[in-house]
Amino acid sequence: MTASPTTPVPTTAAIALGDDALVLSHRLGEWAGHAPVLEEEVALANIALDLLGQARVLLSMVGDEDELAYLREERSFRNLQLVEQPNGDFAHTIARQLYFSTYQHLLYAELASGDGQFSGLAAKAVKEVAYHRDHAEQWTLRLGDGTEDSRERMLRATAALWRFTGEMFQPVDGLDVDPSALEAAWLDAVEGVLRRATLTVPEGPRSGAWTAGAGRQGVHTEPFGRMLAEMQHLHRSHPGASW
């Protein structure tokens, strides 16, 4: 997708969406060699690659994608705190994916229906994200309505990540969507999946005072710094190298 030379790219929105995709891609990539079954090894890797492709397009809209990914400091990243949370067990990863992919699918469907700077990317990405969302929903149903242990793990995971979900619906400069309508659609979809999976919808605030919009402002949780150091290590250790 190439931006019109007469229309400036919404930098804040491009970086925010690009960082979301980049960081979650890395988190999912951490499952390589550790997924519970080979089929999931492939599925999670494919989702990670889809997200990485989205990140490359978005970040390249506003600058050099490699520099933005590997040379920025922690406070310069504008990703949601949700996507930087550690993988935990498989249930934790699935809960994180359910929350984010449902949001991303609704967001990209809205962007694809317009004629803004992100419409081209969104029209392509929404097809990928539909698979991500379906994958997360099917595993939520399987684990939630599975064994006693799998259900307990999903209950813990959905509850632990619930507080990070409110940030997804904070306004982002340059993102032409209605946050309140997006949030209502997200709640309806996610609560429907959780109930079908015989899981209790988590209680409590979804955007505590310290989390509401914090990632978008460059304030991140402790695990993010360690993840970023690992992600950037090779590039920073061999500046200018090529393969």
N, C-alpha and C positions, 0 to 999 in steps of 0.2 A: 504494500500500500504506500503510495507516495502522496504526501500532503501538497495541496495547491500552494504555489509560491506566493499567492496573495493572501492566503489564510494562515495565520500563525497556528502552529500545533499547540494544543492546550498542555503545556509542559507539566504542570502539576498532576493532571489526571494521567498522562502517559507514564510518568514515573511511578505513580502510585499503583496503577494496574500492572505495569511491567515488573515492579518489585514484588507484588503479590505472586505473580506467576513464577518469577525466578526463584524466590525463597521456597515456595511449596514444591517446585520441581526438585530442588536440592534435597529437601526433606524426604520426598518420596524415593529419590535416588539412593538414599541411605539404606533402603530395604534390599538393595542388590546383594544377593548372597545370603539374605536373612529372612526372606519371605517364608510363610508357613508351608506353601506348596509351590511347585514349579510354575503352575498356571498363574498364580498371583505374582510371581517374580516377573513374568512377562507383562501382565496387565499393569502393574504399578510402574514398570519401566516405560511402557507406552504412554501412560498418563503423564509421567514426568517429562517425556520428550515433547508431548503436545504443549505442555505448559512452558517448556524452554523455548519452543518455537514462538509462542505468543510473546514471551518476554523479549526475545530478540527483535521482533517487529516493533514492539512498543518503545523499547529503549533506543532503538536506532532512529526513531522519529525525532528524538531530541538531542542525540549526541552519539558518540562512539560506544557501541554496546559493550565492548570488552572493558573499556575504562570505567563505565558506569557500574558494571558488575563487579569488577575486581579491584578497583582503586579507590572507591569511596569508603569513607569511614562510617561506622555504625550509625551515627546520628544523622547521616545524609540519606539513609534508606527510609522510604515512606510506605512500607508494606504494613498490612494489618498484623496486629499481634497474634491473631489466630493462626496464621499460616507458619509462623516461626516456632510454634510450640513443638516440643520433641515428639517423635513418633510414639513413644510408649509401647504398649503392646498393640497387637493388630486391631483390637477393638477401638483403641484410642485413635489410631490412624484413620479408621473408617468413620468414626464420629467427626473428626476434623474434616474429612473429605466430604461427608454429607453436608455439613454446615456450609463449607466454602463453595462446593460445586453447585449447590442449589442456588446460592447467591449469584455466582458467576454466570450460570445459565440464564437466570432471569435478567441479569444486567445486560448480557450480550444480546439477548433477544430484543430487549428494548433499544439498545444502540443500533442493532442491525436494521430496525424498522425506520430509522431516521436517515438523515443525509449529512450527518456531522463527520468530523475527521476520523472517528473510530468505526464508522459504519462498515467499511470494507473488511477490516480486521474482524469485526464482530460477526459479520455474515459467515465467514469461514470458521471462526473459532466456536460459534454456537453449536455447530455440528459435532465438534470434538467434545465440547463440554457436556452435551447431551449424553454421550457415552460415559463420561466421568460421573455424572449425576446418577445415571442408571446403575452403574457399578456400585456406587456407595449405597444406594437405596437397597439393592438386592442383598448386599452383605449385611446391612442393618437388619433387614427382615430375617436373614438366615441366623444371625447371631442373637438377635433379640428374642426370637421365637424358637431358639435351639435348645441347648442344654442349660441346666441351672447355672453352670459356671460361665458360659458365653453370655447369658442374659445379665448376670451380675457385672461382668466386665463392661458390657455396653452401657449399663446404667451408670457405672462409675465414670466412664469416658464422656458420655453425653452431659452429665452433670458438671464435670470438671471443666469442660470447654465452653459451657453455656455463657459464662460471664464475658467471654471474648467476642460474642456474636453481635452485640449492639454497635460496635465500631464500624461494621460493614455499612451501616446506614447513616453515617455522618456525611454531610455534604462535602463534596470534593470539587474544588475550583476547576471548571472546564468539563465536568461530567454532567451532561444534559439529561438528567433523569430526576424523577420525583422520589426522593428517599423514603418518604412515608408510604407511598404506594408499593414500592419495592419491598419494604419491610413487611407490610401486611401480606403480600403474596408469599414471601419467604416463610413467615410464621405459619401460614395456612399449609404450605407444602411440607415443611419439616414436621410440624405437629401431626400431620396426617400419616407420614411415614412412621414416626415413633409409635403412634397408637396402633398402626397395623402390625408393628413389630412387638406388640404387647409391652412396650416400654413406657415408663412414666415421663411425661413432659417435665423437664427440670423446672424447679421453682427458683425464685430469687431474681435479682437484677441482671440484665444482660449487658449492662455498660456501667460498671462501677466508676466511681469518681476518678480513679487513677487509670482506667483503661479506655474511657470514652474518647476516641479520636487520638489516643496517645501514639500509636504506631504511625499514623499519618503525619504526626508532628515530629517524628524522629525519635520518640521515646520507646525503647524496646525492653523486653523481658530478659532476664539473665541468660537463658539458654541461647539467645540470638547471637551474642558476642562470640561464644565458642563455635557456633555453627559458621559464622562469617569468617572466622580465622581459618577454619578448615577449608572453606570454599575458596578463599583467596590465596591460600598458602603457595600453591604452585606458581601462579601468575606473578606474585610478588617476589618469589625466590628467584625467578628467571625472567626478569623484565626484558621485553623485546624478543624473546625466544619464539620460534615458529617450528611447526612439525609438518 
